[in-house]
Amino acid sequence: MDSREAQRLAEQAKARHQVPDDAQVTSVERRYIETVGPDPRVPAPVRDVLAWIVHLQRGRAWVDLAVADATGEIVRVEWSRARLGRRHDR
């Protein structure tokens, strides 16, 4: 996978993760991240995953979608405090 493919997958996943359509990609970076199971309240082993971090921004609000390099799966979604889609993020 390359950065363009990761960006394409993140763009396709916007609606699934409630990211507004007008949020723009401002950077794409590949790095190792730590992930756990799907429910953070349930103990699970920590995994190191090589992922593409696709940074989307709208106004001062942002969201990072982590796309697993091996599978193309969105393995983590991280929001800014000024979450996208709220009135105060413009």
C-alpha positions as CSV (number, residue, x, y, z in Angstrom):
1,M,0.0,0.0,0.0
2,D,1.1,3.5,-0.6
3,S,0.0,6.9,0.7
4,R,-2.5,7.4,-2.2
5,E,-4.2,4.1,-1.5
6,A,-4.4,4.9,2.2
7,Q,-5.9,8.2,1.5
8,R,-8.5,6.6,-0.9
9,L,-9.5,4.1,1.8
10,A,-9.8,6.8,4.5
11,E,-12.0,8.9,2.1
12,Q,-14.2,5.9,1.6
13,A,-14.5,5.3,5.3
14,K,-15.5,8.9,6.2
15,A,-19.3,8.3,6.4
16,R,-18.8,5.1,8.4
17,H,-16.9,7.1,11.0
18,Q,-19.2,10.2,10.9
19,V,-16.5,12.4,9.3
20,P,-18.1,15.2,7.3
21,D,-17.7,15.1,3.5
22,D,-16.0,18.5,3.4
23,A,-13.2,17.5,5.9
24,Q,-10.0,17.7,3.8
25,V,-6.9,15.5,4.0
26,T,-3.9,17.6,5.1
27,S,-1.3,14.9,5.6
28,V,-0.6,11.2,5.3
29,E,2.1,9.5,7.4
30,R,3.1,5.9,7.8
31,R,4.2,4.7,11.3
32,Y,3.8,2.0,13.9
33,I,0.9,2.5,16.3
34,E,-0.3,0.4,19.3
35,T,-3.9,-1.0,19.1
36,V,-6.0,-3.1,21.3
37,G,-9.3,-4.9,20.8
38,P,-12.4,-3.3,19.4
39,D,-13.8,-2.4,22.9
40,P,-11.2,-0.5,25.0
41,R,-13.1,-1.4,28.2
42,V,-12.3,-5.1,27.7
43,P,-8.8,-6.3,28.4
44,A,-7.0,-7.4,25.2
45,P,-3.4,-7.8,24.1
46,V,-1.7,-4.7,22.6
47,R,-0.6,-5.1,19.0
48,D,2.0,-3.0,17.1
49,V,0.5,-2.2,13.7
50,L,2.1,-0.5,10.7
51,A,-0.5,2.0,9.7
52,W,-1.0,5.1,7.5
53,I,-2.3,8.0,9.6
54,V,-4.6,10.1,7.4
55,H,-5.1,13.5,9.0
56,L,-8.4,15.2,7.9
57,Q,-9.2,18.7,9.0
58,R,-12.2,21.1,8.8
59,G,-11.6,24.5,10.5
60,R,-9.8,23.9,13.7
61,A,-11.2,20.4,14.2
62,W,-9.5,17.3,13.0
63,V,-9.7,13.5,12.9
64,D,-6.9,10.9,12.3
65,L,-7.9,7.7,10.6
66,A,-5.3,4.9,11.0
67,V,-5.4,2.6,8.0
68,A,-3.5,-0.7,8.6
69,D,-0.8,-1.1,5.9
70,A,-1.3,-4.9,5.6
71,T,-5.1,-5.0,5.4
72,G,-6.5,-1.6,4.6
73,E,-8.7,-1.8,7.6
74,I,-9.4,1.4,9.7
75,V,-7.8,0.3,13.0
76,R,-8.1,3.6,15.0
77,V,-10.0,6.8,14.9
78,E,-8.7,9.8,16.9
79,W,-10.7,13.0,17.2
80,S,-9.7,16.5,18.3
81,R,-11.5,18.1,21.2
82,A,-13.4,20.4,18.7
83,R,-15.0,17.4,17.0
84,L,-15.8,17.7,13.3
85,G,-19.4,18.4,12.5
86,R,-20.3,20.6,15.5
87,R,-21.1,24.2,15.1
88,H,-18.0,25.5,16.9
89,D,-15.5,23.8,14.6
90,R,-15.8,26.3,11.8
